[in-house]
Amino acid sequence: MTKNLDKEGLRSIFKDYDLFFIDIWGVVHNGIKLHEEAIKTLKEIEKAKKIYVLLTNAPRPNNTVKIFLNNMGMNKNIQGKVYTSGEAALNYLKKNHL
Protein backbone atom coordinates (compact mmCIF):
# COMPACT_ATOMS: atom_id res chain seq x y z
CA MET A 1 0.00 0.00 0.00
CA THR A 2 1.27 3.45 -0.87
CA LYS A 3 0.73 6.45 1.37
CA ASN A 4 1.65 10.07 0.73
CA LEU A 5 3.57 11.28 3.77
CA ASP A 6 3.73 14.95 2.77
CA LYS A 7 1.12 16.07 5.29
CA GLU A 8 1.35 13.41 8.01
CA GLY A 9 5.06 12.64 7.88
CA LEU A 10 6.96 9.45 8.67
CA ARG A 11 5.56 9.45 12.19
CA SER A 12 2.17 8.45 10.76
CA ILE A 13 3.53 5.02 9.68
CA PHE A 14 6.40 4.70 12.14
CA LYS A 15 4.81 1.95 14.25
CA ASP A 16 4.00 -0.24 11.22
CA TYR A 17 7.60 -0.87 10.11
CA ASP A 18 10.88 -2.10 11.59
CA LEU A 19 13.23 -0.96 8.81
CA PHE A 20 13.46 2.41 7.05
CA PHE A 21 15.52 3.49 4.04
CA ILE A 22 15.74 7.29 4.17
CA ASP A 23 17.19 9.55 1.49
CA ILE A 24 19.63 12.14 2.80
CA TRP A 25 19.56 15.02 0.32
CA GLY A 26 16.28 16.94 0.56
CA VAL A 27 14.95 14.77 3.37
CA VAL A 28 17.57 15.05 6.12
CA HIS A 29 19.20 18.27 4.85
CA ASN A 30 18.86 20.84 2.08
CA GLY A 31 22.57 21.11 1.25
CA ILE A 32 23.09 23.94 3.72
CA LYS A 33 21.45 22.86 6.97
CA LEU A 34 19.83 19.87 8.59
CA HIS A 35 16.05 19.61 8.69
CA GLU A 36 15.40 19.59 12.44
CA GLU A 37 12.15 17.61 12.16
CA ALA A 38 13.99 14.89 10.23
CA ILE A 39 16.67 14.73 12.93
CA LYS A 40 13.98 14.45 15.62
CA THR A 41 12.36 11.61 13.68
CA LEU A 42 15.70 9.78 13.33
CA LYS A 43 16.19 10.06 17.09
CA GLU A 44 12.70 8.62 17.64
CA ILE A 45 13.51 5.71 15.34
CA GLU A 46 16.73 5.07 17.30
CA LYS A 47 14.90 5.30 20.63
CA ALA A 48 12.36 2.73 19.42
CA LYS A 49 15.28 0.45 18.45
CA LYS A 50 14.14 0.29 14.85
CA ILE A 51 16.61 0.00 12.00
CA TYR A 52 17.25 2.68 9.39
CA VAL A 53 19.78 3.39 6.68
CA LEU A 54 20.49 6.88 5.37
CA LEU A 55 21.03 6.60 1.62
CA THR A 56 22.40 8.96 -0.97
CA ASN A 57 23.39 8.62 -4.60
CA ALA A 58 26.43 10.83 -3.93
CA PRO A 59 29.40 9.45 -5.89
CA ARG A 60 31.62 9.73 -2.81
CA PRO A 61 32.75 7.36 -0.05
CA ASN A 62 30.61 7.13 3.09
CA ASN A 63 33.19 9.01 5.19
CA THR A 64 33.14 12.06 2.91
CA VAL A 65 29.37 12.38 3.35
CA LYS A 66 29.67 11.73 7.11
CA ILE A 67 32.15 14.61 7.41
CA PHE A 68 29.76 16.85 5.45
CA LEU A 69 26.89 15.90 7.80
CA ASN A 70 29.10 16.36 10.85
CA ASN A 71 29.95 19.88 9.67
CA MET A 72 26.21 20.59 9.55
CA GLY A 73 25.90 19.40 13.16
CA MET A 74 24.56 15.87 12.78
CA ASN A 75 25.15 13.58 15.77
CA LYS A 76 27.83 10.96 15.04
CA ASN A 77 25.69 7.97 16.03
CA ILE A 78 23.17 8.95 13.32
CA GLN A 79 25.99 9.28 10.77
CA GLY A 80 26.95 5.66 11.39
CA LYS A 81 24.08 4.57 9.23
CA VAL A 82 25.08 6.53 6.09
CA TYR A 83 25.59 4.59 2.87
CA THR A 84 26.46 6.15 -0.49
CA SER A 85 26.37 4.94 -4.09
CA GLY A 86 30.04 5.92 -4.23
CA GLU A 87 30.82 3.49 -1.41
CA ALA A 88 28.81 0.76 -3.14
CA ALA A 89 30.78 1.32 -6.35
CA LEU A 90 34.13 1.26 -4.51
CA ASN A 91 33.19 -1.97 -2.71
CA TYR A 92 32.15 -3.58 -5.98
CA LEU A 93 35.40 -2.59 -7.68
CA LYS A 94 37.53 -3.83 -4.76
CA LYS A 95 35.65 -7.13 -4.61
CA ASN A 96 35.93 -7.76 -8.32
CA HIS A 97 39.49 -6.38 -8.73
CA LEU A 98 38.49 -4.07 -11.55
C-alpha positions in Angstrom: 0.0 0.0 0.0 1.3 3.5 -0.9 0.7 6.4 1.4 1.7 10.1 0.7 3.6 11.3 3.8 3.7 15.0 2.8 1.1 16.1 5.3 1.3 13.4 8.0 5.1 12.6 7.9 7.0 9.4 8.7 5.6 9.4 12.2 2.2 8.5 10.8 3.5 5.0 9.7 6.4 4.7 12.1 4.8 1.9 14.3 4.0 -0.2 11.2 7.6 -0.9 10.1 10.9 -2.1 11.6 13.2 -1.0 8.8 13.5 2.4 7.0 15.5 3.5 4.0 15.7 7.3 4.2 17.2 9.5 1.5 19.6 12.1 2.8 19.6 15.0 0.3 16.3 16.9 0.6 15.0 14.8 3.4 17.6 15.1 6.1 19.2 18.3 4.8 18.9 20.8 2.1 22.6 21.1 1.3 23.1 23.9 3.7 21.5 22.9 7.0 19.8 19.9 8.6 16.0 19.6 8.7 15.4 19.6 12.4 12.2 17.6 12.2 14.0 14.9 10.2 16.7 14.7 12.9 14.0 14.5 15.6 12.4 11.6 13.7 15.7 9.8 13.3 16.2 10.1 17.1 12.7 8.6 17.6 13.5 5.7 15.3 16.7 5.1 17.3 14.9 5.3 20.6 12.4 2.7 19.4 15.3 0.5 18.4 14.1 0.3 14.9 16.6 0.0 12.0 17.3 2.7 9.4 19.8 3.4 6.7 20.5 6.9 5.4 21.0 6.6 1.6 22.4 9.0 -1.0 23.4 8.6 -4.6 26.4 10.8 -3.9 29.4 9.5 -5.9 31.6 9.7 -2.8 32.8 7.4 -0.1 30.6 7.1 3.1 33.2 9.0 5.2 33.1 12.1 2.9 29.4 12.4 3.4 29.7 11.7 7.1 32.2 14.6 7.4 29.8 16.8 5.5 26.9 15.9 7.8 29.1 16.4 10.8 29.9 19.9 9.7 26.2 20.6 9.6 25.9 19.4 13.2 24.6 15.9 12.8 25.1 13.6 15.8 27.8 11.0 15.0 25.7 8.0 16.0 23.2 8.9 13.3 26.0 9.3 10.8 26.9 5.7 11.4 24.1 4.6 9.2 25.1 6.5 6.1 25.6 4.6 2.9 26.5 6.2 -0.5 26.4 4.9 -4.1 30.0 5.9 -4.2 30.8 3.5 -1.4 28.8 0.8 -3.1 30.8 1.3 -6.4 34.1 1.3 -4.5 33.2 -2.0 -2.7 32.2 -3.6 -6.0 35.4 -2.6 -7.7 37.5 -3.8 -4.8 35.6 -7.1 -4.6 35.9 -7.8 -8.3 39.5 -6.4 -8.7 38.5 -4.1 -11.6 
